[in-house]
Amino acid sequence: MPKWISRGGKWYPQNEKVGLINKQGEPYIYDGADRAALFVLWQDKVETLGMDFKIDPELLMRVKQLGFKDMAEYLAYIGYDEKKVEEQFKKNASVVNMHELPAKIQAIEKMGGGVDTSGQGGDILGGFGKPKDIT
């Protein structure tokens, strides 16, 4: 599942750190942009997803409908601070998505041997008891 971070409507791959094994069977640590997100960008042949909200035609039209002269006047009205947004982006970009191995869970033992690997809990632990006409 790709992990993304946003800056002004454009989406960039989040950083990730994961232990991998190369083709020679040697372990190494990958520390960089999220590989699943990079694959999405490669498939779409783009560098980022989304659009800068300051040039979004629908938002520009709505700003005009609300009576503002331009986007700068609207941003000043709502108190948009470019420096705070950039700081928040840098803070979010510095967060590393750590991949950890999933914890192993113990399987349910069955009376006849084997284990319940379905995860549904449908197997009955123990015997079925004696038939009613015998007891």
N, C-alpha and C positions, 0 to 999 in steps of 0.2 A: 504494500500500500504506500503510494508516494506521500511524502511529507513536504509541505510547502510553507513559506512565510510570505507575507504581503507587504508591499510598500506602495501606497497610493493607488492601489488597484492592480498593480502588476504582481504576479506570483513568481517567486524564485524558489529553487530547491533548498530545503533545510539541510544543515550539516548532519552527518551521521558518522558514527564510529562503530566498526564491527570487525570481529575476528574472522578471517577467511583462510582458505587453503589454496595455494597456487597450483599450477599444473604439475609441478615437480613434487607436490605433496607436502610442501613446507608451509607452516602457518605464518600469517602476517596480519597486520592490522590496517584496515582501510579507514582513513580519516579524510573525509571530503564531502562533496555534495551528495545528497540522497540519490542512490543509483536508480531507484524506481522512477523518481521524478526526472532524472536525466534521460531515462529511456522514453518517457512521455514527450519530453521536449524534442528528442531525436526523431521520434515517430512523426511529430507534427512539423518538423523542420523549422522550429522557432527557438529563440533564446529565452523567452519568458512567456507566461500565459497571462491573459487578461489585458487590460488597457488602463493607462493613466487616467484617473478620474477627471483630471483637469481638462482633458480633451475629448471626453465622452460626449458625443452629440446629444444623447438623450438628457444628460444632466445639464448641459449647456442650454438646451431648449427650456428645461424646467426652471433654471436660474433666470432666464429672460422672462418667463411667465410670472415669476414671483416679483418682478419689477426691479431686479438688479441690473446695473449697467453691464457688468462683466463678471467673470469668475473671481477676479481679485477682490472686487467689492463684496461678493457673497462670502468668500473665505474670511475676509476681515469681519463681516457681520457675525459669522458663527464662531469666531475665535480660533480658527485653524492656525496652529503653530508648526511651521515646517521643521524647526529645530527639534521640537519634542517628538515629532513623527520620526525624524531621522534617528534620534537617540533610541526610541522604542524599537525601530527596525534593527539597529546594531545590537541591541540587547537580545532580541529574538533570534538574530542571526548567529549570535555567539552560543546559543543553546545547542548542545549536541544530542542528537537522538541516539541513545545507546541501545543497541540490540543485545539482548541477553537470551541465553538458551531457556526454553520453557522448562518449568519444573516438572520432573517426572512424578507421576501419580501411581500409587500401587493399585494393581488390578484386583478385582474381587475373586476370591478363590471359590471353586465349585467342588461339590462333594465327589463328583466322578473324575476329578482331575481337570487340569486346564484352568483357564482364567476367562473372565468376562471382559472382552476387549471392545464390546459394542458401546460402552459408556451409557447405555440406556438403563442399566440396573434390572433388566428383565430376567436374568438368570436367578434361580432360587438357591440360596445357600442352604445346604442340608438335604435331607430326604423328603419324600412326599408323605411319609407316615404310612400307616397300615390301612388297607381297604376297610370300609365301614362294616362289611358283613363278617369279617374275621374277628373283630374286637368285641 
